[in-house]
Amino acid sequence: MPAPRALMILTENDAIVDGGDLDALVEMAVVAEEEGVDGVMLSEHVVLGPSAGALGLPDNARAYAAPGNQDPAMPWPNSLVLLSAMAARTSRLRLVAGAVITPLRHPLLVAKEYGTLDRLSHGRLVLLPTVSWHEEEYRALGVDFRRRGRMLDEQLAAWQEIWSPGPATFHGEFYDFEDAYVEPRCHRPDGPRICIGGSSMHDKVIERLVRYGHAFNPFGAPTAEGMARLREAMTAAGRDIAELELVGGVRADLPEDGSPASLDRALATVPPQLEQGFSTICVKPSMFIDSLDEYRDFCRQVVAGLDALA
């Protein structure tokens, strides 16, 4: 069994780095590449409203952000811009644009911007489009929150046309264009790798994965039943689930006193995921270290720990 690949999450690390310190975040990507990490992931919001923190902030600042527990003033740098800076400083590192809220943008604009990044990075881009959860964000940008799922489905279909050879034509409920040339082309002839996420294995997630997905990154651990449904749907469509890159994560046991979790104990949660076919493991540094001074050694420890599981 090959060693799982490490994917370092570089947003939501306020316990060790200010989310607005873009130079530090770029340097974290550079260090990750130097120490053998496979990729880095950024997530985004365009704007947050007061209800983003309606459920109260997490008890532990090292925990993952979730719907309703986010400080509206928390910095969320633009993923496209920041990943472009990281692309310019690295040569091998995969660049994962995670949780890009694409219904807030026209699919031609997304195709142009992220296609350019894919070309700039020589095919290192992975795009994870999402509908997200924050209604105030949609309202601020004048987009109908209730239609966001249907808009994403149309966008996925439109990108398939846009990232195919020749001018793109698409006629849908929300988007309509004909003979649109989107140049320059992506590095890959069929566009960047598309990753699909989701908090549960509902029908739409499965449908999007089967039709368009190159990777699956669930929010939390999917059930065996959910994975079986995905496997059956892939088979029915003439695809093998082995074609999908399955992205899991370490499960950190965060101490109540706010101190860092044990990396060794977190890595012990990985083998069951490997048995399910997961091959990439997300790690959020601030769960395990107290400062950026520890970050380089931490990257080494993560890579060595995952290698030891092979």
N, C-alpha and C positions, 0 to 999 in steps of 0.2 A: 504494500500500500504506500503510495507517495505521501510525503509530508503535507499536511494542510498548509495553505497559504495564509499569511497574516495580513489583515486589512485594518489599518490604524484609523480610528475615528478622530478627526481633528476639529470637530465642533463640540460644543457642550463640555469644554474642559476648563471652565472658569476657576476650578479649584487650583489649577496650576498655571494658567495663562489667560490674560485678558482677551476675550473674543474679538476685541477691536484691534489687537496688536497683530496686524497682518504680516509684518516682517517676521515676527516670531513663528507664526503659523507656516509661512513658507519655509523657514529654516527647519521646522519639524518635519516637513515633507522631505527635505534634502537629507536630513539625518536618517529618516526611515529608509530611504533608498540605499544609503551608504551601509546600513546595518542589515540589509537583506529582506526588509519588509516588502511584500508584493504590491501593496496599494494603499492609498489613503482615501478617505471618504469625507465629503462635506455635505451638510444638509442646509436647508434654507427656510426663511420666511421673507417675504417682501416687506410686510408691515404687520405689526401686532397691535391689537386693541386691548382695552382694559380687561375684557373677559378671558384673555389668554391665561390669566392667573386666577380665574374664578374658583378653582378647586383648592387653592393654596399652593405654596411652593413646596417642593419635595423636602422631607425631613432631613435628607442627606444631600448636600450639594453635589456629591459625586454620582448620584443616580442619573439615569437617563431622563431626559425631558419627555413628557407625555402630554396628550391633549388636556388643556385646562390647568396645567401646573407650571406654566412658564411666565417668568417675569417679563412684562411687556417691554421693559427697557433692556432686555438681554440682547447683546449684539449678534446679529446673524449676517455675516458678510456675504456679498453676492458670490455665489458658488462659481459662476462662469468666469468672473474676473479673477478670483483668487486661484482657481485651478489653472488658469492661463499663466499666472505668475509661477505656479509650481511646475507647470510643464516646461517653462523656459529654464528652470534651474535643475531639471532632472532629465534622464534619458530612458529609464527602464520602468519606473514606477507607474502602476496603473492609477488612473485618476477617476474616482467614482463620484459623479454628481448625484448625490443621494437626495431623495425627497424634493425633487424639483417640481414646484406646483405649476405644472404646464397649462392647466385650464385658464390661468391668469394671463396667458400669452397666446398669440396667434401661432399655429403650427409652422407656418412659413418662417416666422421669426426664430422660433426654437431651432428649426432645421438649419437656418443660416448660421446662428450663433454657435450652437453646439457642434454643427458640422465643421465649422472653422476650427474649433478647438480640437476636434478629432484629427483634423489634418495637421494642425500645428504640433500635436503630440505624437504624430505618426501612428495613429490607431490605438492609443492608450486609454481612450475615453470609454467609460461605462455610464450610461444615462438611466437614472431611476425616476421616471415620471410618477407623480402622485396627485391625488385630488385634495389631500390634506383634510383638515378638520375645523379650521378657524373661520367662522362665518363673517366676522368683522373684517378679516383680510380681504375676502371677496367683495364685501360691500364697499370698502374703501376704493377698490379698483374698478368698481362698476360691473362686476361679473356675477351672474346668477349662481348662487351657491347650490341651489337645488338641482341644477343641471350639470354639475361638474363631472359626474361619472360618465354621462353620455358624451360630454365634450372630450374627455380623455379617450374614450373608445374611438371617437372620430379622429382625434389627433394621431393615435397609433396607426389607424388605417391610412391617414394622409401621409404620414412619414414614410410608410412603405412605398407610396407612389413617389414622393419627393426624392427619396434616396435610391430610386431605381434609375437606370440610364435614360437620358432624354428629358424633355420638358415634362412637368407634372401637371396633371389635370385631376381635379377632385370636386365632386358635387355632393355636399352633405347638408345636414340640418343647420349646422353652425358655421361651416367653412365652405367657401365656394371659390375655386380659382381654375384657370385654364391656361395651358401652355406656359407654365411658370418655370423659368430657368433659375435654379438656385446654385450659383457658382461662387467659389470653386467647390468641387466635389469633396466629399469626405475622403479620409485616407482609405477606408474600406469601400468597395463599390456598393455595398448594401447598407452603409451607414454605421454609426457607432453601435456597440453592444447595448441591448436593452435589458434592463433588470426590472423585474416586477416585485413589488412588496405588498404587504397587507397585514392587518392585525388578526385576520382569520382566513381560513381557506374557503371563502365563499365562492359562488359560481362565477362571478365576474373576474376574480383573481385567477381562477383556473382557466377561464376562457382567454384572458389576456396572455397568460403564460403559454398556452398551447399555440396561439396564433402568432405571437410576436416575441416571446421571451427567449433570451439567451441565458438568463440567470434569475434566480428566485431568492429574495432576501426578506423572510418573514419578520414581523415585529413580534418577538417572542418565539417560543418553541412550538412548531406545528405538531398536531397530534398524528399518531400513526394512521388513524382513519383518514385524515386530511391528505396525508402523503399518498395513501393508497388511491384516493379519488383522483389526485393529480396524475399518478402513474397510469391509471386506467384511461384518463382523458387523453394523455399524450399518446398512448398506444392506439386508441381509437382514431386519432388524427394522423397515424402513420409516423409518429415521432417517438423517440426513446427518451425516457426521463434522464438517461445518462448524458443527453445533449445539454441539459441544463446545468449550469454552475449553481450549486446549492450553497448559500451563504448562511452560516450559523454564527455563533458568538459564545464567548466565555460567559459563564453565569457567576457573577461575583457575589460573595456573601459580605455585604458592607457592614462593618461594625457600627453599633449604635452610637459610639462616641465620635463618629465622623472621621476616624482614622482610615488609612488605606486598607483595602482588602488584600487577602493573600493571593498572589498570582498562582502559586502552586495548586491551591485548592480550586481556583477557577479553571485552570488547565485540566484538572481532573474531570470536569464536566464535558470535555470535548470528545473523548472516545465514543460515547453513545451516539453522538452526532455523526461521527465518521462512519459508524456502522449503518446509518441511514443514507449515506452517500454524500454528506456535506463535505466540501473540499476547501472552503475558505472560511476563516474564522475572524469575526470582528472583535476588536479590543479597544476599549476607551482608556487612554493612559491615566486620566485623573482618578480613576477608580483604584489605582494601584500605587501611585507615587504622589509625593508632596510638592515637588518643584520640577522645573524644567532641567535643573542640574542633573536629575536622575534619569532623564528621558532617553539618552543614548544607551545607557546600560540596560534600561527597561526594554528597548527595542531588541537588543541582543538576547535578553532573557526570553522574550516572547518567541523569537525565531528559533532559539535553541530548544525551548520547551515544546514547540510544535514539531520540530524535527525529531525529537525523541519519541513522539507518538507514532512515527511512520512504521 
